[in-house]
Amino acid sequence: MDRFLTLLMRALRLRCPVCGRGKLFHHVFTMYERCPVCDYRYEREEGYFSSAMAINIVISEFIVAGFTVPLAANPSIPAWMVLLGGAPFTVLLPLLLYRHSRSTWLSMDIYVHPLQHSSD
């Protein structure tokens, strides 16, 4: 459990899941190819972060639905107001959660598939 919490904290702080010191991003949406401290390669293969993007969109849409569906069920609130109020969040939330979805995906991959250190 301690290892899981360590990896989760590194993900939330947007740090390398291996060393915990290197930053993952050098611009808002641009990720380093490797950790600047320990040289760990972040993207394991082509399309590695595709699932992180999918999870990001699903979580974002569930959050939007969680707020808009109860509002839409209220007959005193016009439907156009609900749509107008909820629509921007379908774009904003995935952008806001982009970095953390990638860092969490990377950390959970390290948790599920720990690095094998060679004894050379």
Beta strands, then each sheet from edge to edge (+ up, - down):
end
